[in-house]
Amino acid sequence: MSGKFFRSGTATLVLSLGLLVGCSDSFNPRDSAAMEALSAQQIYQLGEVEVETGDPGEAAFFFGEIERLYPYSEWAERALIMQAFAYHRDADYPNSRASAQRFLDFYPAQPDAAYAQYLLALSYYDQIDEIGRDQGLTFQALQALRTVIEQYPDSEYARASILKFDLAFDHLAAKEMEIGRYYLKRKNYSAAVNRFRVVVEEFQTTSQTPEALHRLVESYLSLGLTNEAQTAGAILGANYPATSWFRTALPC
């Protein structure tokens, strides 16, 4: 998260928080009247304090209050992108995505649109390790990351998106390999070949390709398809001669 959104240190913000609420334990942010008594800037500062002190969910609430109470102000624009950020830090990915999308809908030409699109992509990307065999979120992450790369190529988020795109793409290939190895272990060689060929043909730029070629050699030999095994082995040797997958490949 860029430091441009935070213009005060944590200690100053905490002091400001005390001043804003009158150093009173009676302040209830869920009391509409109490919130309406504050300016947009004051509510924004409350949100900043919660982000800095470790309660991003509460921060998202405050930033949302600015959108509710001051919907057409400059602070509403700033609060909306901060709400998307706070929700993301709280691992509330659906709400982070919704806030980021609203920002893109309302402020598509603003400088922070690139960051909003990046947050939207992260809301998918950061769940990839949690989805098991369901690759839907991985495909959505790839699509959203590609949007950052293509629409905001000069932004500070484009390079990070390229790196994450490559990792997500590799993740898809790894899942194909996992299924292929499952079939290979159970001697379902034809099904294994189909999976390994997908990796070689559709994910050839990933780190999974050398193993996929190695497994193709193994699977083809098990099927008695010597010519196909030799072809896969030749491709492996020509493109990945220094890998352990080539050095340990079965003789053709």
C-alpha positions as CSV (number, residue, x, y, z in Angstrom):
1,M,0.0,0.0,0.0
2,S,1.5,3.3,-1.0
3,G,2.3,5.7,1.8
4,K,0.6,8.6,-0.1
5,F,-2.7,7.7,1.7
6,F,-1.2,8.3,5.1
7,R,-0.2,11.8,5.9
8,S,0.2,11.5,9.7
9,G,2.1,9.1,11.9
10,T,0.3,6.6,14.1
11,A,1.0,8.6,17.3
12,T,-0.4,11.8,15.8
13,L,-3.5,10.0,14.5
14,V,-4.2,8.3,17.9
15,L,-4.0,11.7,19.5
16,S,-6.3,13.1,16.9
17,L,-8.7,10.3,17.6
18,G,-8.9,11.3,21.2
19,L,-9.6,14.9,20.3
20,L,-12.2,13.9,17.7
21,V,-14.3,11.9,20.2
22,G,-13.8,14.3,23.0
23,C,-11.7,11.7,25.0
24,S,-15.0,10.2,26.0
25,D,-15.9,6.6,26.4
26,S,-19.5,7.4,25.3
27,F,-18.6,7.9,21.6
28,N,-20.3,5.2,19.6
29,P,-19.4,5.1,15.9
30,R,-22.5,3.1,15.2
31,D,-24.6,6.0,16.4
32,S,-25.7,7.9,13.3
33,A,-26.0,11.2,15.1
34,A,-22.5,10.9,16.5
35,M,-21.1,10.2,13.0
36,E,-23.1,13.0,11.4
37,A,-21.5,15.5,13.9
38,L,-18.1,14.7,12.4
39,S,-16.6,16.2,9.2
40,A,-15.6,13.9,6.3
41,Q,-11.9,14.6,7.2
42,Q,-12.5,13.7,10.8
43,I,-14.1,10.4,9.9
44,Y,-11.3,9.7,7.4
45,Q,-8.8,10.2,10.2
46,L,-10.7,7.7,12.4
47,G,-10.4,5.2,9.6
48,E,-6.7,5.9,9.3
49,V,-6.2,5.2,13.0
50,E,-8.0,1.9,12.7
51,V,-5.8,0.9,9.8
52,E,-2.6,1.9,11.6
53,T,-3.6,0.2,14.9
54,G,-4.7,-3.1,13.4
55,D,-8.4,-3.1,13.0
56,P,-8.9,-2.8,9.2
57,G,-12.5,-4.1,9.4
58,E,-13.4,-1.1,11.6
59,A,-11.5,1.2,9.3
60,A,-13.6,0.0,6.4
61,F,-16.7,0.9,8.3
62,F,-15.4,4.5,8.8
63,F,-14.4,4.9,5.2
64,G,-17.9,3.6,4.3
65,E,-19.5,6.2,6.5
66,I,-17.8,8.9,4.4
67,E,-19.4,7.5,1.3
68,R,-22.8,7.5,3.1
69,L,-22.6,11.0,4.6
70,Y,-20.5,12.9,2.1
71,P,-21.1,10.9,-1.2
72,Y,-20.0,13.7,-3.6
73,S,-17.0,15.0,-1.7
74,E,-13.3,14.7,-2.4
75,W,-13.1,12.7,0.7
76,A,-15.6,10.2,-0.6
77,E,-13.2,9.3,-3.5
78,R,-10.3,8.9,-1.2
79,A,-12.3,6.9,1.3
80,L,-13.6,4.5,-1.3
81,I,-10.1,3.3,-2.4
82,M,-9.1,3.2,1.3
83,Q,-12.2,1.1,2.1
84,A,-11.1,-1.4,-0.6
85,F,-7.6,-1.5,0.9
86,A,-8.9,-2.0,4.4
87,Y,-11.2,-4.8,3.4
88,H,-8.4,-6.5,1.7
89,R,-6.1,-6.2,4.7
90,D,-8.9,-7.7,6.7
91,A,-9.0,-10.6,4.2
92,D,-12.6,-9.7,3.4
93,Y,-12.0,-10.3,-0.3
94,P,-15.6,-10.0,-1.6
95,N,-16.1,-6.6,0.0
96,S,-12.7,-5.4,-1.1
97,R,-13.5,-6.4,-4.6
98,A,-16.9,-4.6,-4.4
99,S,-15.3,-1.4,-3.2
100,A,-12.6,-1.5,-5.8
101,Q,-15.2,-2.1,-8.5
102,R,-17.3,0.9,-7.3
103,F,-14.2,3.0,-7.4
104,L,-13.5,2.0,-11.0
105,D,-17.2,2.6,-11.9
106,F,-17.2,6.1,-10.3
107,Y,-13.7,7.3,-10.9
108,P,-12.3,5.4,-13.9
109,A,-10.0,8.3,-15.0
110,Q,-8.5,9.0,-11.6
111,P,-4.9,8.1,-10.8
112,D,-5.9,5.6,-8.2
113,A,-7.9,3.6,-10.7
114,A,-4.8,1.5,-11.4
115,Y,-4.5,0.6,-7.7
116,A,-8.3,-0.2,-7.5
117,Q,-7.9,-2.6,-10.4
118,Y,-4.8,-4.1,-8.7
119,L,-6.7,-4.6,-5.5
120,L,-9.5,-6.2,-7.4
121,A,-7.0,-8.7,-8.9
122,L,-5.5,-9.4,-5.5
123,S,-8.9,-10.2,-4.1
124,Y,-8.8,-13.3,-6.4
125,Y,-5.1,-13.9,-6.4
126,D,-4.7,-14.0,-2.6
127,Q,-7.2,-16.9,-2.4
128,I,-5.5,-19.2,-4.9
129,D,-3.9,-21.4,-2.3
130,E,-7.2,-21.9,-0.6
131,I,-9.3,-23.2,-3.5
132,G,-8.2,-26.8,-3.9
133,R,-9.0,-28.2,-7.3
134,D,-11.4,-25.4,-8.2
135,Q,-9.5,-23.2,-10.6
136,G,-12.2,-20.5,-11.1
137,L,-10.6,-17.9,-8.9
138,T,-7.2,-18.5,-10.6
139,F,-8.7,-17.8,-14.0
140,Q,-10.4,-14.7,-12.6
141,A,-7.1,-13.5,-11.0
142,L,-5.4,-14.0,-14.4
143,Q,-8.0,-11.9,-16.1
144,A,-7.9,-9.1,-13.6
145,L,-4.1,-9.0,-13.5
146,R,-4.0,-8.9,-17.3
147,T,-6.3,-5.9,-17.1
148,V,-3.8,-4.1,-14.9
149,I,-1.0,-4.9,-17.2
150,E,-2.8,-3.9,-20.4
151,Q,-4.7,-0.8,-19.2
152,Y,-2.1,0.6,-16.8
153,P,1.2,-0.5,-18.3
154,D,3.1,2.5,-16.9
155,S,1.7,2.2,-13.4
156,E,3.7,1.0,-10.4
157,Y,1.3,-2.0,-10.2
158,A,2.0,-3.3,-13.7
159,R,5.3,-5.0,-12.8
160,A,3.9,-6.6,-9.7
161,S,0.9,-7.8,-11.8
162,I,3.2,-9.4,-14.3
163,L,5.0,-11.4,-11.6
164,K,1.7,-12.5,-10.0
165,F,0.3,-13.4,-13.4
166,D,3.3,-15.7,-14.1
167,L,2.8,-17.3,-10.7
168,A,-0.9,-17.8,-11.2
169,F,-0.3,-19.3,-14.6
170,D,2.2,-21.6,-13.1
171,H,-0.3,-22.6,-10.5
172,L,-2.7,-23.7,-13.2
173,A,0.0,-25.8,-14.8
174,A,0.8,-27.3,-11.4
175,K,-2.8,-28.4,-10.9
176,E,-2.7,-30.2,-14.3
177,M,0.5,-31.9,-13.2
178,E,-1.0,-33.0,-10.0
179,I,-3.9,-34.6,-11.8
180,G,-1.6,-36.2,-14.4
181,R,0.6,-37.7,-11.6
182,Y,-2.6,-39.0,-10.0
183,Y,-3.5,-40.9,-13.2
184,L,0.1,-42.0,-13.8
185,K,0.4,-43.5,-10.3
186,R,-2.8,-45.5,-11.0
187,K,-1.5,-46.6,-14.3
188,N,-4.1,-44.8,-16.3
189,Y,-1.5,-43.8,-18.8
190,S,-3.8,-42.4,-21.5
191,A,-5.4,-40.0,-19.1
192,A,-2.0,-39.0,-17.7
193,V,-0.7,-38.3,-21.2
194,N,-3.7,-36.0,-21.9
195,R,-2.9,-33.9,-18.8
196,F,0.8,-33.7,-19.4
197,R,0.2,-32.7,-23.0
198,V,-2.0,-29.8,-21.8
199,V,1.0,-28.5,-19.8
200,V,3.4,-28.8,-22.7
201,E,1.0,-27.3,-25.2
202,E,-0.8,-24.6,-23.2
203,F,1.6,-23.8,-20.3
204,Q,5.0,-24.2,-22.0
205,T,6.4,-21.1,-20.5
206,T,5.9,-22.3,-16.9
207,S,8.3,-24.2,-14.6
208,Q,6.2,-27.3,-14.9
209,T,7.1,-28.1,-18.5
210,P,10.3,-30.1,-18.0
211,E,8.6,-32.5,-15.6
212,A,5.6,-32.7,-18.0
213,L,7.9,-33.8,-20.8
214,H,9.6,-36.3,-18.5
215,R,6.3,-37.8,-17.5
216,L,5.2,-38.0,-21.1
217,V,8.3,-40.1,-21.8
218,E,7.4,-42.3,-18.9
219,S,3.7,-42.6,-19.9
220,Y,4.4,-43.2,-23.6
221,L,6.9,-46.0,-22.8
222,S,4.3,-47.6,-20.5
223,L,1.8,-47.5,-23.4
224,G,4.4,-49.0,-25.7
225,L,4.5,-45.8,-27.8
226,T,8.3,-45.7,-28.4
227,N,8.3,-43.0,-31.1
228,E,6.2,-40.7,-29.1
229,A,8.4,-41.2,-26.1
230,Q,11.5,-40.5,-28.2
231,T,9.9,-37.3,-29.5
232,A,9.1,-36.1,-25.9
233,G,12.6,-37.0,-24.8
234,A,14.2,-35.1,-27.7
235,I,12.1,-32.0,-26.9
236,L,13.1,-32.3,-23.2
237,G,16.8,-32.6,-24.1
238,A,16.8,-29.8,-26.6
239,N,15.1,-27.3,-24.3
240,Y,15.9,-28.3,-20.8
241,P,19.3,-30.2,-21.0
242,A,20.5,-28.9,-17.6
243,T,17.4,-30.0,-15.6
244,S,17.2,-33.1,-13.4
245,W,14.2,-34.1,-15.4
246,F,16.3,-34.6,-18.5
247,R,19.2,-36.3,-16.6
248,T,16.8,-38.8,-15.0
249,A,14.6,-39.3,-18.0
250,L,13.9,-42.9,-18.9
251,P,16.0,-44.1,-21.8
252,C,14.0,-44.2,-25.1
